[in-house]
Amino acid sequence: MAKAVCLNGYKRPAGAAEGAGERPAARKRRKVDGGGRGPEEKSSRLSAALFGEDCEINHDQLYELLKYAALGNCHNATQPSLCRIYHQSHLAGVVVIVLHETSQLHFYKFYLQFKHLRKVFRHRFTLSSSTNFLASLYGEGANLKPQNTAQGLNSTSSECVPKSSKLQCDPILQKYGEKKRGLTSYTLTLEEQEKNDYPIKGSPGCKGYIYTECDQQRTDSSPLFGLDCEMCLTEKGNEVTRVSLVDAQGQCLLNELVKPESTVVNYRTRFSGITKKMLLPVKTRLPDIQNRLKKMLPHDAVLVGHSLNADLQALEMIHPSVIDTSLLFARNEGRRFKLKFLAKAVLGKEIQCEQKLGHDPAEDARAALELAQFFIEQGPAKVAELNLEMLLTTEKLAEVSQNKAVLQPRQRRVQKQLNEPPRLSKPCFLPSASFLDCLQMTGQKPLLLGRQELDSSGLCQSNLSTSNKQILQRALEDVPLSTFSIIQFSLGPEYVASHLLAGLCEKVRSKLTDMLTIYAGPFEKSFCLKSVKKEFGRCGPIQSLKVVTETYQPYVCIQYEVLEAAQLAVESLNGAEVAGSCIKVQRPVTAAMLDCDVLIKELELDVENEGVIYVAGLKKSLTEADLQEEFSQLQDLETLFLPKDLQSGKCRNCCFLKFQKSQSAVDALEVINGWTVKGSKLRSRNALASGHLWRWIWQMNHSNEKQGGNILCEKMEQPSDSEQDLRKEVKKLDHHIKKLYRSLQDNTLCVVLFPGVNSMHGSQSGLGLMGIKDDRGRSAC
């Protein structure tokens, strides 16, 4: 075996060329300063806006982050929306570690075992669960093919997956199945409408909206109507300026201009086709259109449109039954096809032509209607056979080739006139191109190790026989030679069975419930429950309060909404006099709670909670602006997070403060304890649960309520052999990641993903941990 040579903090196998595997920018800097980090060199930083409850991201946002980290501004990638990467060009590389068949549930069930992960990565986020994260990252172009295990790890067999197997991975078939169905199977459910920002009857944001009153039950023979609007930007926002409605035969029933209420700021003529001159004589207003639509639609009408939510929001109308073609023709990870592409690929029609001035809403409404009719008549299997993703990629490639053919001769003529040498053109990325395509177009060869690997032709092949230890050994050798790596580890099929997952879920929910619960007492028989609730309420939001009467003297069982509140009650009220009695405050004593104190201590020391404190006792009437003003005198205060009830939207009586320096948080604790804000005496302590964990606890709590969970009892079971084995496997996995992380160059962005799990027992959201390794081996902010 070749010896490894240490170079600038990472191992390079002997025989590899000096500088191999480095980014051009990193290689250039190393030549200048000899390989070490010079005083003038900037290190990359990650500034994540993930502190707070709204820290769930989808796979599109994650894709955006990884694409920018790997390609940067110079290759048409944009800064990610969820955070900023400073000095991206100084990144030494990007490493993504995927832990297959794991979720946020696994991380917190085995929190103490994941010792390395929780001490290194200071940025975390909830990740919406996905059936196949790697497929979304590598796209349809990375055709998956089985590896012939007899040929070994480096096989480049050209066997292809059968057509039927490929179709089974199609998101349309995954969503609807293969059988034909009636139109009612494709109307959006209330949950889907809420998720996609449709106006909902009774919703707080839809006050004043007009309801179509189409309440009759829908059948598969209910009439379809295509609807489309064009909007202009006014001082109020997007306002309707043209409305079109077509019936099932494609006949236009309504095609009318509408005068907006507010002054137009931008007519968006290129897209809307609306000009100032067109609107001058118009007298029709939005209420007129609302009334006409309400009269025209039968009581069982189904509206069809492309991203119809935007049209209904602009119309300020609510309709209960809709088919959205942007969602009907499903794509992976929430991406959507454009109406223009679908019309050409499915119907063979050209719409939204560049020769026309703006879009024709009647044409768009008719196209959306015909697309829905095609889908219903042909069925999902026929639609999947169209292979729309491949058609889109082909179309874009043809478009790029055509543009190059037009531009390059012109560019050469200009260069010749200016006596300039020919310039190398930047690679042009397609909006639909997979991440793999983008990397290969820049000359970078990504590394994919684990369950799926890339062969020499750039195709994905499955490789299920490799152990985590083998994957680690190969990663230690190959990661330094690649600028973008995905390393996949797995707990093994015996540890991810759905029945085991259901058991883990129940145990985590039970333990969380016990950690949120305290018992206080004894009290006198005639004690004032209101006084007890008031005193304990100063520690944080209470979810439930019950009097325990099975004891000689009454006790009170209180369940809080946040971990900090329960811990604060134990620390500040144990031995205190409450409601005329000197009481004891303690958590439930169960087998699972024996390590509670250790877990609380480790949560406090968690790198994500560094510099964060919890403050309770606030009046619910206080707003974030009020609190910002009250706490403005605290030094180095960076962020304030005021939790809200996820159902009612009301503020809780607590908040979290994040400081730039840990010492500033310590100083703030001394100042705040006993501080009075508008008549309320504050209590504070170190934070235990960050925003994503706070949200998850809330969800677990409420799912426990729905299942009729009892916070007063728990079966005291011995851990099963499989769970003990799983705990050992998790410790090994954490050690593998630690070893791999230590081998990375400084300035490497590392992302660890628990992708989430979907099973017959329900879905569990994923978890992401990320950071840029600094010279101390930790992730830098």
C-alpha positions, 0 to 999 in steps of 0.5 A: 500500500502506498504511503500517504503524504501530508499536504496542508492538512490532508493526506495525498496518496503517494504518486499523485501529482502535487496539487491533484484534487485541489480547486484552481484557486486553492492550487494558485494560492498554495503556489504563492504562499507555500501551502500554508494559510497566509495572513492575507488569505481569507477563509470561507464562512457560512452565515446561516439564517436558521436560528428560529422555528422556520428552519425547515428546508426542502431539497431544492434549497439544499440543491441550490446550496451545494450547487453554489458551493461547488460552482460559485458565481463564475458558473452561473450559480447563485447564492443560496436562499437559506444562508450565505457562503462568504469567500466561496472561491476559497473553499477547498471542496465540498463533502456530503455525507448521507446516512441512508434510511435515517431521520431526525428521529434517529439523531435525537434517539441516539443523541448521546451516541452521536458525540462527534456530530453534535460537537462539531456542526453548529448549523442544523436544519430540518429537511423535508423527507424525500424518497430518493435524495441522490436521484434529485441531486444527480437527476434522471441523466444518472441512469441507475444500473445494477452492479454485477458483484462478481466483477468487483467494486470497479465494475463498468458493466453496461447492463441497463435497468429494464424500462418498467423499472425506470418508470417505477421511479417516475414521480408521476407514478409514485404519486398516482400509481399506474391505473387510470382514474377519474378527475376527482382523483386529481383535484387538490386536497385541502392539505395540498391547497394549504401547502401550495398557498391556495386561498382557503375559506376561513383562513385569516389571510383570506378575509374579504375574499369572495367564495364561489359557493360551488359546494355541490359534491364533485363526480368524475363527470363534473364540468372542467373550466380553464382559468388564467389571469394576467397581472400587473405590478401596482402599489398594492402588489400584483393585481389582475388586469386580464381574466380568461375562462374557457369551458371543457370544449375550449370555447372562451366564455370570458376574456376581459380587461380589468382596471386595477384599484391602485396605480400601476408601477410596472405593466410587465408588458413582456409577459402580461401583454398589457399596456397603459393604452389598453387600460385607459378606456377600461371601466371593469373592476375586480368586483365586476369580474368576481360577480360574473365568475360566480354566476358563470360557474355551476355548483360542481365546477372544477377549475383547471389552471397552471399554478392556479393559486396565483390566479385565485389570490389575485382574483381574491376568490376561493374555489373548493375544487381545483386541478393544478397542472403544475402539480399534476405533471409531478417532478422530483423534489417540488420542481415544476414544468413550465406551461409552455414546455408541457403544451409543446411536449404533451399537446404538440402546441406552441404557446407564448410565442416570442413573436407575440406581445405577452401571454394570451390568457385564453390560450394559456387557460385552454392549454392547461385545460387540455393538459388536464384532459389528456392526463385524465383520459390517458392515465399516469402510465401513458404520461410517464412514458413521455419521459418529460424530464429527458425531453426537457433536457434535450430541448435545452441542449438544442437551445444552447447549441443553437445559441452557440452557433449564432453567437460564436461567429459574431464573437470571433468577428468582434475579437478579430476587429479588436485584435483580441485572442480567442476567449474560452467560453464559460460552460452554459448550464441548463435550468433542468440539468442535473448537478452531475451534468453541471459538475462535468461541464466544468471538468470536475469529476464528482466522487460517489461512494457507498450504495450508489457509485459512478462508473467511468462513463458517469453512470450510477450503479448500485453497490449494496454489498460494501460495508461502512468500513470499506466505504470509509477506507476508500473515502480517506484515499479518494476524497482529497482528490475530488472537489465534490464528494458524496459518501453514503453510509448505512445502518443496515437493513436489519436496523431500519425495518419499519416495525423497529422505526415505529418502536423508536418513534414511540420511545422518543415521543415518550421520553420527550414527554417525560422530559417536558413533564414535572411533578410538584407538591405536596400541596394543602388539600385546599390549595389554589391551583390558579396560583400554582399555574401562575408561578409555574407559568413564569418558567415558560408555556404550559401545555397541560396541567393536572392535579394528581389525587392518588397520593395522600396530599395532592400533587400537580403534574405540569407538561411544558411546551419547551425543554428549557421551561421544565428544566427552569422549573426544576432548578428555580422552584424545587424547595420554594414556597408555592401556594402556601406549601414548601414543595419538591419539583421533580421529573417522572422517574422511569427507566428511560429518564435515568440519564436525563441529567446527562442528556440535559448537560450535553444539550447545554454543551451542544455547539449549536446552543453556544451563545444562546439563552432562554428567557421566560416570564414575558407578557404575551402582548409583547412583540419582537419589536418591544423585546428588541428595544428592551434587550438592545442594551445587551452586548453582542446580541445577534438574533432574537427568536420569539416562538409562536404557537404553530396552530394559533400563531400567537406568541408564547411567553418566552424567547431565545437570544443568540449572542455573537460571543459565548461570554456575552451570553453568560454576562446576559444571564446574570443581568436578565435573571430577576430583570423586570420588563413591563411588570413581569419578572424574567427568568433565564437559563442556557438554551437546550433546544434550537429552532428546528428541535423546538418545532419537532418537539411541538409536532411530536407533542401534538401527534402524541395528543392525537394518539391519546398518549398518557403523560402519567405512565410508561411501560418500563421495558428493557431495551431489545437486543436489536436496539442495543445493537443499533446503539453500537452501530450508531457509535461506530458510524459516528466514529467513521464520520469523525475519522473522515472529517478529521482527514478533510482539508481546512476550508471544506464545506461538510454537510451531513444528511439524515434524509428522512424516512417514509414507511407504512408507519408514517414519515419522519422528517430529515435533519441536516448538519453543516459547517465549513471546517476551520483550522481547529477542526470545527465548523466555522460560522 
